[in-house]
Amino acid sequence: MSEKLSATAKVYRRRGLFMVLLAAVMLEATTLTQFFFARRDLKNEAELRAKNELMVSSLKIESIMENVETATKNMAWVMTEHLDDTDELYDFFHQLLFTNPDIADVAMAFSPSYYPQMGYWFEPSSSRSEGGEIVDEEIGSEQHDYLSMPWFKKVFDSGIGSWSEPYFDNSGGKSMVVTYAEPVYDLDGKMAAVLGTDVSLSFLSSLVENVRLYPNSFSKITSREGRLLAASPDSVVSGKALRQEAEMSDTGWTMSIVIPQDEVFESINRLGHRVILLQILGLLLLWFILSRTIKEQAKLRQVEASKEKIESELKIASEIQMSMLPKIFPPFPERTDLDLAAAMYPAKEVGGDLYDFFIKEERLFFCIGDVSGKGVPASLLMAVTRSLFRTVSAHEKSPQRIVSAINDSMTGTNENNMFVTFFCGVLDLRTGHLRYCNAGHNAPFILKGTVGALPVEPNLPIGVMPGMNFKEQETDLSFDDSIFLYTDGLTEAEDADHRLFGEERVKDLLSIRRTAEEHLEALETAMTKFVGTAPQSDDLTMLFIHYMNKIDPEESERHLILHNDIQQIPQLADFVETIADEMKIEQSLAMGINLALEEAVTNVIMYAYPKGSDGLVDIEAIMRKKSLEFIITDSGIPFDPTQVPVADTTLGVEERPVGGLGIFLVRNIMDTVNYRRSDDGKNILSMTKNI
């Protein structure tokens, strides 16, 4: 045996000398090649970072402008029916400023002598003071001739809402602003005024100051006509530079980032000075490593043979493990009420994740789980858990009892103190009623128009303690709703810099409409691209269930759940817009419905729950052939808005008591408004609009 090792060592020593000489010749050529590609990659990275920063910054600005534009259009529509009372205008201005913190001030500039008693110029305005109070004043005059202002003339002449060029507001906020103006028509269809809302541009300065990708890079924002709106301090670059620009479609503004090339290539230039020394050291190190490893090569061959045998056995184990799980998709091709797909990607040859599903008595039984630990022990416990799920659910319909039975079976034989996070659900395919029980697993995502987390009781994982009292929960899925279950190998996937893939990226990908299999492919592709060359650190399993049963062809439902946070109010506009598109409701009617819904939900958010506490507002939309009904449910203090006295809009602002305008708007827009207090202590307000 020693003679064979000696002969093998001589062969490897000769090969080692040849490799060192060959490496010395090739190093110089490869260094130049690497230097070239490194510069190219650094340039591409700088451009990509600039593009991403431009996209994020421009989206922030466009989001603010879009919200302001929508709010202004809604208010202009409402104003049509309230032009007969000028005192009432300020109430609507206050409401607009209250629900839209991005709006600095609002003014309504009337056509000349529209109200003869008010004079030739009449422009009521409400603006925020430095202390946060709202100041009302009439600013129209010969000195403030709004009739000649571009924002008024453009809209008044064209009858189309538009954004103005930035200008200094010397009558309201005393700052640089941009105005969105929308025409207001009276009941006869004649243009009565132009409603303008101002957005202060002070936020632009802080935005560009924070965009500094390199020490001497800078950014700037220019208007449609090329005016400089904001720029980073010391925004001068000498020499060659990389430039990226992004144009914002609504405002026509352009945001630019300029990066000096010297800073982009600084690291690679500094590295080039050390390459020669590293080459010499590398050759010496190579020879040292070769000389040390030659003696071990023969022994390593024996180790490799043993390793190949182990890998072969692990491969067989992996095939056995995967064969236990459903892997043919679509799994129920004959069904039209369900679109389902699942996938599992073990971090090693065998993994500790599991999923399973089957249909029994028109109920979909499904589960997903993640065993603590990895490798062979985790895979064995995974197999046990999946088998127990199949055995227990064969004669049990309650997710709580299924989880409890699995837990009691495992804790009796769990000598290694391993546990399983587990989620079990039973979906009635006829009604969409979902019962589920969570055992320490990640909360699934639920897709009901918007993407959010399914409310779950955390409970303890399976296998921790016998006799655990697991809590069961339930909800209802409507046609086109989906639920996405996953293990933490998705959200906790890390790139080379140890950044997590995160829940927000998952939510963004789920918000795009796709089939179940396309959703999983998109998530796996995005995660793989994000992780890059970093090794997979944990098992990954995904299960997507798309409920497609139309329970009543004449009726469909949509849900939206909000927290009692006024910042979530803008989600209502997207919710109503989706419903309006589906029911083909004209835009003016949809805007009115949105206003009524916004008033009702705002009242719940502001007053239903004690200050500082977290509560939910459940908005259910029932779409029928000739009507649209909204049911707003909360668990707050009892309050019947229909008992609020009708606001007397004939009184002046100072004479009229505070409150009542919100329910006044709801009653005027909706056809029926009803309230009841449920037996389980919930406020239920229903509002119906005949279509």
GUKOLVEX-249845 format. One line per 4 residues: number of its first residue (from 1); for each residue x, y, z of C-alpha. Coordinates in steps of 0.5 Angstrom, whole numbers, plus 500, padded with zeros to 3 digits. Example, Ala and Ser with C-alpha at 12.3 -4.5 7.8 and 13.67 -1.06 7.14 Angstrom:
REM GUKOLVEX-249845
1) 525 491 516; 527 498 514
//
This chain:
REM GUKOLVEX-249845
1) 500 500 500; 506 505 502; 509 503 495; 503 505 491
5) 502 512 495; 510 513 494; 509 512 486; 502 517 486
9) 506 522 490; 511 523 485; 506 523 479; 503 529 483
13) 509 532 484; 511 533 477; 504 535 475; 505 540 481
17) 511 543 478; 508 544 471; 502 547 474; 506 552 477
21) 509 554 471; 503 554 467; 500 559 472; 506 564 472
25) 505 565 465; 497 565 465; 497 570 471; 499 576 467
29) 494 575 462; 488 573 466; 489 579 471; 488 584 465
33) 482 580 463; 479 580 470; 481 588 471; 477 589 464
37) 471 585 467; 471 588 474; 471 595 471; 465 593 467
41) 461 590 473; 463 596 477; 460 601 472; 454 596 471
45) 453 596 479; 453 604 479; 448 604 474; 443 599 477
49) 444 603 483; 442 609 480; 436 606 477; 434 603 483
53) 434 609 487; 431 613 481; 425 609 481; 424 609 489
57) 425 616 489; 420 618 483; 415 613 486; 415 616 492
61) 414 623 489; 408 620 484; 405 616 490; 404 623 493
65) 402 626 487; 397 621 485; 393 621 492; 393 628 491
69) 390 628 484; 385 623 486; 383 627 493; 382 633 488
73) 377 630 483; 373 627 489; 372 633 492; 371 637 485
77) 365 632 484; 362 633 491; 362 640 490; 358 640 484
81) 352 639 489; 354 644 494; 355 651 490; 349 654 493
85) 352 655 500; 359 658 500; 360 657 508; 359 650 507
89) 365 650 502; 370 651 508; 367 644 511; 369 640 505
93) 376 644 505; 377 642 512; 375 634 511; 380 634 505
97) 386 637 509; 384 632 515; 384 626 510; 390 628 506
101) 396 630 510; 400 631 503; 396 637 501; 398 644 504
105) 392 648 502; 386 648 498; 383 654 494; 376 654 490
109) 377 660 485; 370 662 482; 369 664 475; 368 672 475
113) 362 675 479; 360 668 480; 357 670 486; 355 677 485
117) 355 679 492; 362 676 493; 365 681 488; 369 680 481
121) 374 675 485; 372 670 490; 377 665 492; 376 661 499
125) 382 658 501; 384 653 507; 391 652 509; 395 649 514
129) 399 654 519; 406 652 522; 402 650 528; 398 645 524
133) 392 649 525; 387 650 519; 386 657 517; 381 660 513
137) 381 666 508; 378 669 502; 384 671 498; 381 673 491
141) 382 680 490; 385 685 484; 392 684 488; 391 676 488
145) 388 676 481; 388 668 480; 384 669 473; 391 670 470
149) 395 665 474; 397 659 469; 394 654 474; 387 657 473
153) 387 659 466; 389 652 463; 384 648 467; 378 654 466
157) 380 654 458; 381 647 457; 376 644 462; 381 638 464
161) 385 637 470; 392 638 470; 398 639 474; 402 646 474
165) 409 648 474; 412 649 481; 411 657 483; 412 661 489
169) 405 661 493; 405 668 496; 398 668 499; 398 661 502
173) 404 657 505; 409 662 503; 413 656 500; 415 653 493
177) 409 649 491; 405 645 485; 398 645 484; 393 640 482
181) 387 644 479; 380 640 477; 374 644 474; 368 644 478
185) 361 644 474; 354 646 477; 348 642 476; 347 645 469
189) 354 643 467; 357 650 467; 364 651 469; 363 654 476
193) 370 654 479; 377 651 479; 379 647 485; 386 647 486
197) 390 643 491; 397 645 493; 403 640 495; 409 644 498
201) 416 642 495; 420 642 501; 420 635 501; 424 635 495
205) 430 638 498; 431 632 503; 429 627 498; 435 629 494
209) 440 630 499; 439 623 502; 440 620 495; 448 620 495
213) 451 613 492; 458 616 492; 461 621 496; 461 626 491
217) 455 624 487; 449 628 487; 442 628 484; 437 634 482
221) 430 634 480; 428 639 474; 421 641 472; 417 640 465
225) 420 646 463; 427 645 465; 427 649 472; 431 646 477
229) 427 644 483; 432 641 488; 439 639 488; 444 636 492
233) 449 641 496; 456 641 492; 453 639 486; 459 639 481
237) 463 634 478; 469 635 474; 471 630 469; 468 624 466
241) 461 622 470; 455 617 469; 449 620 469; 442 616 470
245) 435 620 469; 428 618 470; 422 622 468; 415 622 472
249) 409 621 468; 404 625 471; 408 632 473; 413 631 467
253) 419 632 472; 426 629 471; 430 626 477; 438 625 475
257) 443 622 479; 451 624 477; 456 619 479; 464 621 478
261) 467 615 474; 473 616 479; 469 614 485; 466 608 481
265) 473 605 479; 477 607 485; 477 600 489; 479 597 482
269) 484 602 481; 487 601 488; 486 593 487; 491 594 481
273) 497 596 485; 497 590 489; 496 585 484; 503 584 482
277) 505 583 489; 499 578 490; 501 574 484; 508 573 487
281) 505 571 494; 500 566 490; 505 562 486; 509 561 493
285) 502 559 496; 500 555 490; 507 551 491; 506 550 498
289) 499 548 498; 501 543 492; 507 540 496; 502 539 502
293) 496 536 499; 500 531 494; 501 526 500; 494 526 502
297) 491 525 495; 492 518 495; 488 517 501; 483 522 499
301) 481 517 493; 479 512 499; 475 518 502; 471 520 496
305) 469 513 494; 466 512 501; 463 519 500; 460 517 493
309) 457 511 497; 454 516 502; 451 521 497; 448 515 493
313) 444 513 499; 442 520 500; 440 521 493; 435 514 494
317) 433 517 501; 431 524 497; 427 520 492; 423 516 497
321) 422 523 501; 419 527 495; 415 521 493; 411 521 499
325) 409 528 497; 404 530 492; 408 533 486; 403 532 480
329) 400 539 478; 395 541 477; 393 536 482; 385 536 480
333) 385 537 473; 378 535 473; 376 541 478; 374 548 476
337) 373 551 483; 381 550 485; 387 552 482; 393 549 487
341) 400 548 486; 406 546 491; 414 546 491; 419 544 496
345) 427 545 495; 431 542 501; 437 545 503; 441 539 503
349) 440 532 500; 434 531 504; 430 536 508; 425 537 514
353) 420 541 510; 413 538 509; 406 539 505; 400 535 503
357) 393 536 501; 387 532 499; 380 532 497; 375 529 501
361) 367 530 502; 368 536 498; 373 539 503; 380 541 501
365) 385 538 507; 392 541 507; 398 543 511; 405 545 511
369) 410 544 516; 418 546 518; 422 541 522; 427 544 527
373) 434 542 524; 436 539 518; 438 533 514; 437 526 516
377) 433 527 523; 429 532 520; 427 528 514; 425 522 518
381) 421 527 523; 418 530 517; 416 523 514; 412 521 521
385) 409 528 521; 406 527 514; 404 520 515; 400 522 522
389) 397 528 518; 394 523 513; 392 518 518; 388 523 523
393) 385 527 517; 382 521 514; 377 521 520; 377 528 523
397) 375 534 520; 377 539 525; 384 542 524; 384 543 531
401) 383 536 533; 388 534 527; 393 538 530; 392 536 537
405) 392 529 535; 399 529 531; 402 533 537; 400 528 542
409) 402 522 538; 409 526 537; 410 528 544; 410 521 547
413) 416 519 543; 420 525 542; 426 523 545; 431 528 541
417) 426 534 543; 425 536 536; 419 540 534; 415 542 528
421) 412 548 526; 405 546 523; 399 550 519; 393 545 518
425) 387 548 514; 380 545 512; 377 549 506; 370 547 504
429) 370 548 497; 362 549 496; 362 555 501; 369 558 501
433) 369 557 509; 376 556 511; 377 553 518; 385 553 520
437) 389 552 526; 396 554 527; 402 551 531; 408 556 531
441) 408 557 523; 409 563 519; 402 566 518; 400 565 511
445) 399 571 506; 391 571 504; 390 575 497; 383 578 498
449) 384 584 493; 390 586 497; 395 582 500; 395 581 507
453) 397 576 513; 392 571 515; 390 573 522; 393 567 526
457) 394 565 533; 401 563 534; 400 557 539; 406 552 540
461) 409 548 535; 408 541 535; 412 536 539; 413 541 545
465) 408 539 550; 403 534 551; 396 536 552; 397 543 548
469) 390 547 547; 391 549 540; 386 554 538; 382 554 531
473) 380 560 527; 376 561 521; 374 565 515; 371 565 509
477) 374 565 502; 370 568 496; 371 567 489; 378 569 486
481) 381 569 493; 387 566 495; 392 563 500; 399 562 500
485) 403 558 505; 410 558 506; 416 556 510; 421 561 513
489) 426 559 508; 423 564 503; 423 570 507; 429 569 511
493) 433 567 504; 440 571 505; 444 574 499; 452 574 500
497) 451 581 504; 446 577 509; 440 581 507; 434 577 508
501) 429 576 502; 423 579 506; 416 579 507; 415 585 503
505) 418 582 496; 413 576 497; 407 581 498; 410 585 491
509) 410 578 487; 403 576 490; 400 582 488; 401 581 481
513) 395 576 478; 398 569 476; 396 562 476; 398 558 482
517) 404 555 478; 406 561 475; 406 564 482; 411 559 485
521) 415 560 479; 416 567 480; 417 567 487; 423 562 486
525) 426 565 480; 426 572 484; 429 569 491; 434 565 486
529) 436 572 483; 436 575 490; 440 570 493; 445 570 487
533) 451 566 489; 450 565 497; 448 558 499; 441 556 500
537) 441 556 508; 434 553 509; 429 548 506; 424 552 502
541) 417 550 501; 411 553 498; 403 552 497; 399 556 493
545) 391 555 494; 387 559 489; 379 559 490; 375 559 484
549) 368 557 486; 363 562 484; 358 561 489; 352 565 486
553) 353 568 479; 348 574 481; 352 575 487; 360 576 488
557) 364 579 494; 370 582 496; 374 583 503; 378 589 505
561) 381 589 512; 384 595 515; 387 597 522; 385 603 525
565) 390 607 522; 388 613 518; 394 612 514; 391 606 511
569) 385 610 508; 388 610 501; 387 603 500; 379 604 500
573) 380 608 493; 384 602 490; 378 597 493; 373 601 490
577) 376 602 483; 377 594 483; 369 593 484; 367 599 479
581) 371 596 474; 368 589 475; 361 592 475; 362 597 470
585) 360 603 474; 361 610 471; 367 614 474; 363 619 477
589) 358 614 481; 364 610 483; 368 617 486; 361 618 490
593) 361 611 493; 368 612 495; 367 618 498; 361 615 502
597) 365 609 504; 371 613 506; 367 617 511; 364 611 514
601) 371 608 515; 374 614 517; 369 615 523; 371 608 525
605) 378 608 525; 378 615 529; 373 613 534; 371 606 535
609) 377 604 539; 381 607 545; 387 611 543; 393 607 542
613) 390 601 541; 390 596 535; 383 594 532; 381 592 525
617) 376 594 520; 373 589 516; 370 592 509; 365 587 505
621) 363 589 498; 357 585 496; 356 586 488; 349 584 486
625) 346 585 479; 343 592 480; 346 594 487; 352 594 491
629) 352 593 498; 358 595 503; 358 592 510; 363 595 515
633) 364 591 521; 368 593 527; 369 591 535; 369 598 538
637) 365 601 542; 357 601 540; 355 607 536; 350 608 531
641) 351 613 526; 344 613 523; 342 616 530; 346 622 529
645) 341 628 527; 341 630 520; 346 636 519; 343 643 518
649) 347 645 512; 343 652 511; 346 654 518; 353 658 517
653) 360 655 519; 360 658 526; 352 657 528; 352 649 526
657) 354 644 531; 361 640 530; 360 633 527; 354 630 522
661) 357 632 516; 360 625 514; 353 621 515; 350 627 512
665) 354 625 506; 353 618 506; 346 619 507; 346 623 500
669) 350 619 496; 348 612 498; 340 609 497; 340 606 504
673) 344 606 511; 343 601 516; 346 599 523; 346 594 528
677) 350 591 534; 351 584 533; 350 579 539; 358 578 539
681) 359 585 540; 360 588 533; 358 594 530; 355 592 523
685) 354 598 518; 351 597 511; 350 601 506; 347 600 499
689) 347 604 492; 342 602 487; 346 601 480
//
